[in-house]
Every structure is written in structure tokens, then in C-alpha cells.
Amino acid sequence: MHSRHDILRPVGVFALSGLIVLLLVAVAATLALRSLANQEASRDARRLTTLTGRGIVEPALTTGVVRGDPAALARLDHIIRTRVKTSDVARIKIWNADGKILYSDERRLIGRTFTLGPEERAALRTQTTAAEPTNINSPENTYEQHLGALTSVYLGLRAQDGTPVLYEEYLRSSAIAGDSRSVARLFAPVGILALLVLAVLQLPLAYWMARRMRNAQRDRELALQHAVDASANERRAIAAGLHDGVVQELAGHGFRMAAALEAEHAEPELREALEDGAAGTRNAIRQLRSLLLEIYPPALEEQGLSVALPDLAAPLTARGVDVSMNVEDGLRLPTEVEQLVFRAAQEALRNAGAHAGAGHVDLDVHTTEGVVTLRVRDDGCGFDAAEAAARRSEGHLGLSMLRDLSEAAGGRLSVESAPGAGTTVALEVPLR
């Protein structure tokens, strides 16, 4: 019977693997959310720059600003410093199409000319916004190098006289990152909580499935064991019936024919027929006793593997096959294990004689650290895996059933073979 621990262990493995997957998904989701949050923060920065540029700065872009009139620039500077500049806006510049800085809150930049980049020209031409990380090593950014990481947001505007100008805000990247973290903190707990709830809800389902699988495995093992027990009982009944019936009757006939041969008045033809009949009867008895040994070996229950296994090898030895055995004297195992080892040895020896054409077979049985190991190796013709699979599909299930029985007993049965290299059958079963 399977214990509760046998069910909880796979559920625990499922829970652990689910937790690992959950962590991986959470990390991936966090990275994706952070990327989306950064994109959203960047879009917000562009929208805010658009509102500020079109709503506050553009109306103040007089012809005097375009021409560099000090009074007009002073009025624009006052508007920008009181209504636009914040702690998040590190620098403001206004350019014309030639790359000349018409205005900046850094007065040393006013009147200087630099080359506009492709993004800046595109924003100026299309009257749209664009954002990119600020290259503080560029010549026009000499006075921004001490301000840390910045993001430049460009917006194309028009002065009151129709002159196209480029409005540029330098936003502190920490502010954009802070906005993205705020978005991530808002949505991340919801996603993680949803994943945790999903994982928790899966645990009862995993427990139910594990219990069903364990019950199905238990039912399969019980059915298999019942089939083996029924087969053993049937073998015992058949063997007993043959031994007490046919064998005894043949033995009686053999004794009567032997007694008739001793009569002095028997005719030569009759004596010859009686001798042939007696010989045939003895041969039939030998064959039946060999069959009885194969069907149900009484020595296995009475004296153990050390006596029963040599009896199994007798038919091979009679046919000239050299069988070498190494079995512990007086080895006694639990009944189910002993029967499994015997059946595996029987199947391996039968295959070695019937299919492999072996000339030599090695059989070894030993116990080590609570495990009994059977190894049967022959020097026969061997086979390949495809042939073995075909034989199983055609109904040759001897080794397949033994493999199922060994797994049900917590053991393992393996078959190693190759054409021309013989076959090795190995069985390992715990003594429990």
C-alpha cells in the first residue's frame, strides 16, 4: 500500500517546480512590466512636453525672441523659469532650423550654433515630439555634464511670425525611471498575487491527480500480483494433478510391463514390445517430470534457489550446453522475491536454449546491501532492439511481464544484447 508520503512527495515536487516557474514568470513579467512602464513614462514625458511647449512656450515665441532681442528673451526667460522649470526639468533650449540656440536657461549657450541631429530635424520638420537619451559628450551639452543622466525631448513649434523652431527639454532620467517604478509598483503586486493564487489553486488539483495516479498504480500492481498468484496456484494444481494422476499411472504401467518381462513364458515378439513400451513409458515419465519442474518447482519452496536453479539448468545441460552457476548455498529470500528471481532465471535460460543457440551460460545470484541481483549471460546469437520490440508486439511477453513484476516490486530488469554478442539478463530487487 502507498503511504500518504508517497502522494505528498510528488505534490511537493510539483509545488517546488511550480514555485520555480512562478519566480521565473514573475521575473520575466517584472522585466516586461518595467519595460512597458519605461515606455509609458516616456510617452507621458512627451505628452507633458507637448502641453508645455504648445500651451506655454509657443505663445511666448515672439519675433523679438527669434531676432535675439534682449527684452523679448528676458520675458521668455521669466515665463519659463516660473511656469516651466521644475526639479525634473534640468535644461531648456530653443533652436532655429540652422542649429542656432535662440534661448536657453543656461545663458552661455544663447547665440551658439551646433549641428542638429536627424531626430531633431525630423521633430522640427514634422512639428512632433521625439525622445532619446542625452549624449552628454556632445559639444552642445557641455554645460549639462554635471547634471547626471538626462533624456532629451524635442518638439517642433512655430514662432508668431511663422518661423519654425525646436523646443527641447532635458528631463532628469531619474524622474522618468521614478514614474516607471511607480507604474510597476502599481501593477506588479496584482500580477504576482494572481500568479500566487493560481499556484495555490493548482495544489489541490495536483494532490488529486497524484492520488489518482497512485491508486491506479496500486490497482495495477495488485491486479498483476493477483494474476501471478493465480498463475502460481494454477501451476501448482496442474502439477499436482499430473504428478498424482498421469505420472503415477504411467509409473504403474511401467512396473507391470517390467513384471511381465520377467515371466518366462513371454514370446520374443511380446518381450520386444514390452521392452519398447517400458522404455517409452520411462521416457514419458522423465519428460513429464521435466515439465512438472518447469510448471511448478517444489524444490523452490522446500529448499530454495540453491537447489531449484540447478534443476532449471538440467535440460540445457542434457543438450550439451555448459551452464556455470554461482548461487549462495542455502540462500532464502522472501517468497515473492524468490519466485520473481526464479521466473526471471527460468525465462533467461529458456531463451538461451530455445532462441540463442548458446553453448555456454553463466548464472549468478548474490545479495548486497539489501538487494538481490540475478545475472544470466549467454554466448548465443543475440538480437537487436527492433527485433525485440517486434517480438513483444507479436505477443512474446515473457520478459515484458517480468519487467512489470520487477518494477512493481521496486526493482529493475534489464536486457542487454547485440547481434552476435550474446545476451545478458539482469534483475535487481530490494529485499523488503
C-alpha positions as CSV (number, residue, x, y, z in Angstrom):
1,M,0.0,0.0,0.0
2,H,1.2,3.5,-0.7
3,S,1.5,5.9,2.2
4,R,0.4,9.5,2.3
5,H,4.1,10.4,2.0
6,D,4.1,8.7,-1.4
7,I,1.4,11.1,-2.6
8,L,2.7,14.2,-0.9
9,R,6.2,13.8,-2.3
10,P,5.2,14.3,-6.0
11,V,2.9,17.1,-4.9
12,G,5.8,18.7,-3.1
13,V,7.9,18.3,-6.3
14,F,5.1,19.8,-8.3
15,A,4.8,22.7,-5.8
16,L,8.5,23.3,-5.9
17,S,8.7,23.2,-9.7
18,G,5.6,25.5,-9.8
19,L,7.3,27.9,-7.4
20,I,10.4,28.0,-9.6
21,V,8.3,28.6,-12.7
22,L,6.4,31.2,-10.8
23,L,9.6,33.0,-9.9
24,L,10.8,32.8,-13.5
25,V,7.4,34.2,-14.7
26,A,7.5,36.9,-12.1
27,V,11.0,38.0,-13.1
28,A,10.1,37.9,-16.7
29,A,6.8,39.8,-16.0
30,T,8.6,42.3,-13.9
31,L,11.2,43.0,-16.6
32,A,8.4,43.3,-19.2
33,L,6.4,45.5,-16.9
34,R,9.4,47.6,-16.2
35,S,9.9,48.0,-20.0
36,L,6.3,48.9,-20.5
37,A,6.4,51.3,-17.6
38,N,9.5,53.0,-19.1
39,Q,7.7,53.3,-22.4
40,E,4.6,54.7,-20.7
41,A,6.8,57.1,-18.7
42,S,8.5,58.2,-21.9
43,R,5.1,58.8,-23.6
44,D,4.0,60.8,-20.5
45,A,7.1,62.9,-20.8
46,R,6.4,63.6,-24.5
47,R,2.8,64.4,-23.8
48,L,3.8,66.8,-20.9
49,T,6.4,68.5,-23.1
50,T,3.8,68.9,-25.9
51,L,1.4,70.5,-23.4
52,T,4.1,72.8,-22.0
53,G,5.5,73.7,-25.4
54,R,2.3,74.4,-27.2
55,G,0.4,75.9,-24.2
56,I,3.1,78.0,-22.5
57,V,6.2,78.4,-24.7
58,E,4.8,78.7,-28.2
59,P,2.6,81.8,-27.4
60,A,5.7,83.5,-25.9
61,L,7.8,82.9,-29.1
62,T,7.7,86.5,-30.4
63,T,9.5,87.9,-33.4
64,G,11.9,89.5,-30.8
65,V,12.8,86.1,-29.5
66,V,13.6,84.9,-33.0
67,R,15.8,88.0,-33.6
68,G,17.5,87.8,-30.3
69,D,16.0,90.9,-28.7
70,P,17.2,91.0,-25.0
71,A,13.9,92.3,-23.7
72,A,11.9,89.5,-25.5
73,L,14.4,86.9,-24.3
74,A,14.0,88.2,-20.7
75,R,10.2,88.0,-20.9
76,L,10.5,84.4,-22.2
77,D,13.1,83.5,-19.5
78,H,10.7,84.7,-16.8
79,I,7.8,82.7,-18.2
80,I,10.0,79.5,-18.5
81,R,11.5,79.9,-15.1
82,T,8.2,80.5,-13.3
83,R,5.9,78.2,-15.3
84,V,8.0,75.5,-17.0
85,K,11.2,74.9,-15.0
86,T,10.8,72.2,-12.3
87,S,13.1,70.0,-10.4
88,D,12.6,67.3,-13.1
89,V,13.4,69.7,-16.0
90,A,17.2,70.2,-15.9
91,R,17.7,72.3,-19.0
92,I,15.6,74.0,-21.7
93,K,16.8,75.1,-25.2
94,I,15.1,76.6,-28.2
95,W,16.8,76.2,-31.6
96,N,16.2,77.6,-35.1
97,A,16.5,75.5,-38.2
98,D,20.1,76.4,-38.7
99,G,21.1,74.9,-35.3
100,K,21.4,78.2,-33.5
101,I,20.3,78.3,-29.9
102,L,17.8,81.2,-29.7
103,Y,17.2,80.7,-25.9
104,S,18.4,78.6,-23.0
105,D,18.1,78.9,-19.3
106,E,21.9,78.5,-19.5
107,R,22.7,82.0,-20.8
108,R,26.2,81.0,-22.1
109,L,24.5,78.8,-24.8
110,I,22.4,81.6,-26.3
111,G,23.6,82.5,-29.8
112,R,25.9,79.5,-30.2
113,T,25.3,77.2,-33.2
114,F,25.6,73.4,-33.4
115,T,24.7,70.7,-35.9
116,L,21.2,69.3,-35.4
117,G,20.8,65.5,-35.5
118,P,18.4,63.5,-37.6
119,E,15.8,63.1,-34.8
120,E,16.0,66.9,-34.0
121,R,15.5,67.8,-37.7
122,A,12.6,65.4,-38.0
123,A,10.8,66.8,-35.0
124,L,11.4,70.4,-36.3
125,R,10.1,69.5,-39.8
126,T,7.0,67.4,-38.7
127,Q,6.1,69.5,-35.6
128,T,6.0,66.4,-33.5
129,T,7.8,65.1,-30.4
130,A,10.7,62.7,-30.1
131,A,12.7,61.5,-27.1
132,E,16.1,59.9,-26.7
133,P,18.8,59.6,-24.0
134,T,21.0,62.7,-23.9
135,N,24.6,62.3,-25.1
136,I,26.3,64.5,-22.6
137,N,29.6,64.2,-24.5
138,S,28.2,66.2,-27.5
139,P,29.5,69.7,-27.8
140,E,26.1,71.3,-27.3
141,N,25.8,69.5,-24.0
142,T,29.0,70.8,-22.4
143,Y,27.1,72.6,-19.6
144,E,24.9,69.6,-18.9
145,Q,27.6,67.1,-18.0
146,H,27.3,67.8,-14.3
147,L,23.5,67.1,-14.3
148,G,23.7,63.4,-14.5
149,A,21.7,61.1,-16.8
150,L,19.2,63.1,-18.9
151,T,16.6,62.4,-21.5
152,S,16.1,64.9,-24.3
153,V,12.5,65.5,-25.5
154,Y,12.2,67.5,-28.7
155,L,9.1,69.4,-30.0
156,G,8.7,71.3,-33.2
157,L,7.0,74.7,-32.8
158,R,6.4,77.9,-34.7
159,A,7.1,81.4,-33.6
160,Q,4.5,84.1,-34.0
161,D,6.0,85.1,-37.4
162,G,5.8,81.5,-38.6
163,T,9.5,80.7,-38.1
164,P,10.0,77.0,-37.3
165,V,11.8,76.4,-34.0
166,L,12.7,73.4,-32.0
167,Y,11.8,73.3,-28.3
168,E,14.0,71.0,-26.3
169,E,13.5,69.9,-22.7
170,Y,16.2,68.0,-20.8
171,L,14.4,65.7,-18.3
172,R,16.2,64.0,-15.5
173,S,16.2,60.3,-16.3
174,S,15.7,59.6,-12.6
175,A,12.3,61.3,-12.8
176,I,11.3,59.1,-15.8
177,A,12.6,56.0,-14.0
178,G,10.7,57.0,-10.9
179,D,7.5,57.3,-12.9
180,S,8.1,53.9,-14.4
181,R,8.7,52.4,-11.0
182,S,5.5,53.9,-9.7
183,V,3.6,52.2,-12.6
184,A,5.5,48.9,-11.9
185,R,4.7,49.1,-8.2
186,L,1.0,49.7,-9.0
187,F,0.6,46.7,-11.3
188,A,3.3,44.2,-10.1
189,P,1.6,43.2,-6.9
190,V,-1.6,42.4,-8.8
191,G,0.2,40.2,-11.3
192,I,2.3,38.4,-8.6
193,L,-0.8,37.9,-6.4
194,A,-2.7,36.4,-9.4
195,L,0.2,34.0,-10.1
196,L,0.3,33.0,-6.4
197,V,-3.4,32.4,-6.3
198,L,-3.2,30.3,-9.5
199,A,-0.3,28.3,-8.0
200,V,-2.2,27.7,-4.7
201,L,-5.3,26.7,-6.6
202,Q,-3.3,24.1,-8.6
203,L,-2.1,22.3,-5.4
204,P,-5.4,20.5,-4.7
205,L,-5.6,19.5,-8.3
206,A,-2.1,18.2,-8.2
207,Y,-2.8,16.3,-5.0
208,W,-6.0,14.8,-6.5
209,M,-4.1,13.8,-9.7
210,A,-1.2,12.3,-7.7
211,R,-3.6,10.3,-5.6
212,R,-5.4,9.0,-8.7
213,M,-2.2,8.0,-10.3
214,R,-1.0,6.3,-7.1
215,N,-4.3,4.5,-6.8
216,A,-4.2,3.4,-10.4
217,Q,-0.6,2.2,-9.9
218,R,-1.6,0.3,-6.8
219,D,-4.6,-1.3,-8.6
220,R,-2.3,-2.2,-11.5
221,E,0.2,-3.8,-9.1
222,L,-2.5,-5.6,-7.2
223,A,-4.0,-6.9,-10.5
224,L,-0.6,-8.0,-11.7
225,Q,0.2,-9.7,-8.4
226,H,-3.2,-11.4,-8.4
227,A,-2.6,-12.7,-11.9
228,V,0.8,-14.0,-10.8
229,D,-0.7,-15.6,-7.7
230,A,-3.5,-17.1,-9.8
231,S,-1.0,-18.4,-12.3
232,A,1.1,-19.9,-9.5
233,N,-1.9,-21.6,-7.9
234,E,-3.0,-22.9,-11.3
235,R,0.5,-24.2,-12.0
236,R,0.5,-25.9,-8.6
237,A,-2.9,-27.5,-9.2
238,I,-1.8,-28.7,-12.7
239,A,1.5,-30.0,-11.4
240,A,-0.2,-31.8,-8.6
241,G,-2.8,-33.3,-10.9
242,L,-0.2,-34.5,-13.4
243,H,2.0,-35.9,-10.6
244,D,-0.7,-37.7,-8.8
245,G,-2.6,-38.8,-11.9
246,V,-0.8,-39.3,-15.2
247,V,2.7,-39.8,-13.8
248,Q,1.6,-42.3,-11.2
249,E,-0.4,-44.2,-13.8
250,L,2.5,-44.3,-16.2
251,A,4.7,-45.4,-13.4
252,G,2.2,-48.2,-12.6
253,H,2.2,-49.3,-16.3
254,G,5.9,-49.3,-16.3
255,F,6.1,-51.6,-13.2
256,R,3.5,-54.0,-14.8
257,M,5.4,-54.2,-18.0
258,A,8.7,-54.8,-16.1
259,A,7.0,-57.6,-14.2
260,A,5.6,-59.1,-17.4
261,L,9.1,-59.1,-18.9
262,E,10.3,-61.3,-16.0
263,A,7.8,-64.0,-16.9
264,E,9.5,-67.0,-18.6
265,H,6.7,-67.9,-20.9
266,A,6.6,-64.5,-22.8
267,E,7.0,-64.8,-26.5
268,P,10.0,-63.0,-28.1
269,E,7.8,-60.6,-30.0
270,L,5.8,-59.8,-26.9
271,R,9.0,-59.3,-24.9
272,E,10.3,-56.9,-27.5
273,A,7.1,-54.9,-27.5
274,L,7.1,-54.8,-23.7
275,E,10.7,-53.6,-23.6
276,D,9.8,-50.8,-26.1
277,G,6.7,-49.9,-24.1
278,A,8.7,-49.8,-20.8
279,A,11.4,-47.6,-22.4
280,G,8.8,-45.3,-23.9
281,T,7.0,-45.1,-20.5
282,R,10.2,-44.2,-18.7
283,N,11.0,-41.6,-21.3
284,A,7.4,-40.1,-21.0
285,I,7.8,-40.0,-17.2
286,R,11.1,-38.2,-17.5
287,Q,9.6,-35.7,-19.9
288,L,6.6,-35.2,-17.6
289,R,8.8,-34.7,-14.6
290,S,10.8,-32.1,-16.5
291,L,7.6,-30.4,-17.5
292,L,6.4,-30.5,-13.8
293,L,9.6,-28.9,-12.7
294,E,9.1,-26.1,-15.2
295,I,5.4,-25.6,-14.3
296,Y,5.9,-25.7,-10.6
297,P,9.3,-26.4,-8.9
298,P,8.6,-28.0,-5.5
299,A,12.3,-27.6,-4.6
300,L,11.9,-23.8,-4.7
301,E,9.5,-23.8,-1.7
302,E,11.2,-26.6,0.1
303,Q,14.9,-25.9,-0.4
304,G,15.3,-22.5,-2.1
305,L,17.0,-21.2,-5.1
306,S,20.3,-23.0,-4.5
307,V,18.5,-26.3,-5.3
308,A,15.8,-25.1,-7.7
309,L,18.1,-23.2,-10.1
310,P,20.3,-26.2,-10.9
311,D,17.2,-28.2,-11.7
312,L,16.2,-25.4,-14.2
313,A,19.6,-25.8,-15.9
314,A,19.3,-29.7,-16.2
315,P,17.5,-29.6,-19.6
316,L,20.2,-27.3,-21.0
317,T,23.0,-29.5,-19.6
318,A,21.3,-32.6,-21.1
319,R,21.6,-30.9,-24.5
320,G,25.3,-30.2,-24.1
321,V,25.1,-26.6,-23.0
322,D,27.8,-25.7,-20.5
323,V,26.0,-23.9,-17.6
324,S,28.1,-22.3,-14.9
325,M,26.2,-21.4,-11.7
326,N,27.2,-19.2,-8.7
327,V,24.4,-19.3,-6.1
328,E,24.8,-18.8,-2.4
329,D,24.3,-22.1,-0.5
330,G,21.0,-22.1,1.4
331,L,20.0,-18.7,0.0
332,R,16.5,-18.0,1.2
333,L,14.6,-14.9,0.1
334,P,11.1,-13.5,0.7
335,T,8.6,-15.7,-1.2
336,E,7.6,-13.1,-3.8
337,V,11.2,-12.1,-4.4
338,E,12.3,-15.7,-4.6
339,Q,9.6,-16.5,-7.1
340,L,10.5,-13.5,-9.2
341,V,14.1,-14.4,-9.3
342,F,13.3,-18.0,-10.2
343,R,10.9,-16.9,-13.0
344,A,13.5,-14.5,-14.4
345,A,16.2,-17.1,-14.4
346,Q,13.7,-19.6,-16.0
347,E,12.9,-17.2,-18.8
348,A,16.5,-16.3,-19.4
349,L,17.6,-20.0,-19.5
350,R,14.7,-20.9,-21.7
351,N,15.6,-18.1,-24.2
352,A,19.2,-19.1,-24.1
353,G,18.3,-22.7,-25.1
354,A,15.4,-22.1,-27.4
355,H,16.4,-18.9,-29.4
356,A,20.0,-18.0,-28.7
357,G,21.7,-21.3,-29.6
358,A,24.1,-20.7,-26.7
359,G,27.0,-23.0,-26.0
360,H,27.8,-21.5,-22.6
361,V,25.6,-19.8,-19.9
362,D,26.7,-18.1,-16.7
363,L,24.2,-17.6,-13.9
364,D,25.0,-15.7,-10.8
365,V,22.8,-14.8,-7.8
366,H,24.0,-12.8,-4.9
367,T,22.8,-10.3,-2.3
368,T,24.4,-7.0,-1.5
369,E,23.1,-4.3,0.9
370,G,19.5,-5.5,0.9
371,V,19.3,-6.1,-2.8
372,V,19.3,-9.5,-4.6
373,T,20.9,-9.5,-8.0
374,L,20.4,-12.1,-10.7
375,R,22.6,-12.1,-13.8
376,V,22.3,-14.6,-16.7
377,R,24.6,-14.2,-19.6
378,D,24.8,-16.5,-22.7
379,D,27.2,-16.6,-25.7
380,G,24.4,-17.1,-28.2
381,C,23.4,-15.2,-31.3
382,G,21.9,-12.2,-29.5
383,F,19.3,-9.8,-31.1
384,D,18.7,-6.1,-31.8
385,A,16.2,-3.8,-30.2
386,A,14.0,-3.6,-33.2
387,E,13.6,-7.4,-33.3
388,A,12.8,-7.4,-29.5
389,A,10.1,-4.7,-30.0
390,A,8.6,-6.7,-32.8
391,R,8.6,-9.9,-30.7
392,R,6.8,-8.0,-27.9
393,S,4.2,-6.7,-30.4
394,E,3.6,-10.3,-31.6
395,G,2.8,-11.5,-28.1
396,H,6.2,-12.6,-26.8
397,L,5.6,-11.1,-23.4
398,G,7.8,-13.2,-21.1
399,L,10.4,-10.6,-20.3
400,S,7.9,-7.8,-20.6
401,M,5.8,-9.3,-17.8
402,L,8.9,-9.9,-15.7
403,R,9.9,-6.3,-16.2
404,D,6.5,-5.2,-15.0
405,L,6.7,-7.5,-12.0
406,S,10.2,-6.3,-11.1
407,E,9.0,-2.6,-11.2
408,A,6.0,-3.5,-9.1
409,A,8.4,-5.0,-6.6
410,G,10.5,-1.8,-6.6
411,G,13.2,-3.5,-8.7
412,R,14.6,-3.3,-12.2
413,L,15.1,-5.8,-15.0
414,S,17.3,-5.0,-17.9
415,V,18.3,-6.9,-21.1
416,E,21.5,-6.1,-22.9
417,S,22.1,-7.8,-26.3
418,A,23.6,-7.2,-29.7
419,P,23.7,-9.5,-32.8
420,G,26.5,-12.0,-32.4
421,A,27.4,-10.7,-28.9
422,G,25.1,-12.8,-26.7
423,T,22.5,-11.7,-24.2
424,T,22.7,-10.6,-20.6
425,V,19.6,-10.5,-18.4
426,A,20.0,-8.7,-15.1
427,L,17.4,-8.4,-12.3
428,E,17.8,-6.3,-9.2
429,V,15.1,-6.5,-6.5
430,P,15.2,-5.0,-3.0
431,L,14.7,-7.4,-0.1
432,R,11.7,-6.0,1.7
